[in-house]
Amino acid sequence: MVLCLLDIRGYNMIDKIKLDISSKLNKKVNIKINNIRNKAEILEGVIKELYSRIFVVETIDGIKRSFNYSDILTGNIELDF
């Protein structure tokens, strides 16, 4: 049995997240990475690249980090534009 989360318009949630992020390409973003044991890491950077399953953020230190769109859905990361 396959479960698919749908919003009101019929898009699945991952597609909605991709659309939201694609509208923020090359814009500043703060990312909160929720790690184990209630520890969090905060990054500041710019969304640089978009792919079918991941997006890439370049931090202010020049380091590139990649994240899955599903990380947002599961709450592993939080984006603040």
C-alpha positions as CSV (number, residue, x, y, z in Angstrom):
1,M,0.0,0.0,0.0
2,V,1.4,3.4,-1.0
3,L,0.5,6.5,0.9
4,C,0.8,9.9,-0.6
5,L,0.2,13.1,1.3
6,L,-2.0,15.5,-0.7
7,D,-2.9,19.1,0.0
8,I,-6.2,20.7,-1.1
9,R,-5.2,21.3,-4.7
10,G,-4.0,17.8,-5.3
11,Y,-0.2,18.4,-5.3
12,N,1.8,16.1,-3.2
13,M,3.6,17.9,-0.4
14,I,7.1,17.3,-1.8
15,D,6.1,19.0,-5.0
16,K,4.7,21.9,-3.0
17,I,8.0,22.2,-1.1
18,K,10.0,22.1,-4.3
19,L,7.9,25.0,-5.8
20,D,8.3,27.0,-2.6
21,I,12.1,26.6,-2.6
22,S,12.4,27.2,-6.4
23,S,10.8,30.6,-5.9
24,K,13.6,31.4,-3.4
25,L,16.5,30.4,-5.6
26,N,19.5,32.7,-5.1
27,K,17.9,34.3,-2.0
28,K,19.1,34.4,1.6
29,V,17.9,31.6,3.9
30,N,18.4,30.6,7.5
31,I,18.4,26.8,8.1
32,K,17.8,25.1,11.4
33,I,19.1,21.5,11.4
34,N,17.4,19.5,14.1
35,N,20.0,16.9,15.3
36,I,19.6,14.2,17.8
37,R,19.2,14.9,21.5
38,N,17.5,18.2,21.0
39,K,20.6,19.8,19.6
40,A,20.2,22.2,16.6
41,E,22.6,23.7,14.1
42,I,21.8,27.1,12.5
43,L,23.2,28.0,9.1
44,E,22.9,31.1,7.1
45,G,23.4,31.0,3.3
46,V,21.9,31.2,-0.2
47,I,20.0,28.5,-2.1
48,K,22.3,28.0,-5.1
49,E,21.2,24.8,-6.9
50,L,18.0,22.8,-7.3
51,Y,17.8,19.1,-8.3
52,S,15.0,16.6,-8.5
53,R,15.6,15.3,-5.0
54,I,18.0,17.7,-3.3
55,F,18.8,21.4,-3.1
56,V,22.2,23.0,-2.4
57,V,22.8,25.9,0.0
58,E,26.1,27.8,0.0
59,T,26.8,29.1,3.5
60,I,28.3,32.5,4.3
61,D,31.5,30.6,4.9
62,G,31.5,29.4,1.3
63,I,30.7,25.8,2.2
64,K,28.1,24.0,0.1
65,R,25.6,21.8,1.9
66,S,22.9,19.7,0.3
67,F,19.5,18.8,1.8
68,N,16.6,16.6,0.7
69,Y,13.2,18.1,0.2
70,S,11.8,15.4,2.5
71,D,14.0,16.7,5.3
72,I,11.6,19.7,5.5
73,L,8.5,17.5,5.4
74,T,9.9,15.3,8.3
75,G,11.0,18.3,10.3
76,N,14.7,17.4,10.2
77,I,15.4,21.0,8.9
78,E,13.4,24.2,9.0
79,L,13.9,27.1,6.6
80,D,13.4,30.8,7.3
81,F,13.4,33.2,4.4
